[in-house]
Amino acid sequence: MPRRKRIDIVLDGLPKLLGGEVYAESPGFVCVQPDDVHQCVVGRGSSVAQAVEN
């Protein structure tokens, strides 16, 4: 798996409550809830906003 670069951003709403983190992943971004690597929630998108929304 390619190394991801964490994006330092303050999330609002549900992503913030769930402890979401945003990473740059070529060619876009991924937003993950990192509590459980095997059963985490993942959102991908071409922008930070789209990844968080997904």
GIKA-V422077 format. One line per field, one symbol per residue. phi: phi as a letter, one per 20 degrees, with the letter a starting at -180 (. if undefined). A space follows every 10 residues. Layout:
# GIKA-V422077
phi=???
This chain:
# GIKA-V422077
phi=.ffddfeebe edmfgffemf cdcebgeccc dceefcgece eccdaecgff ffff
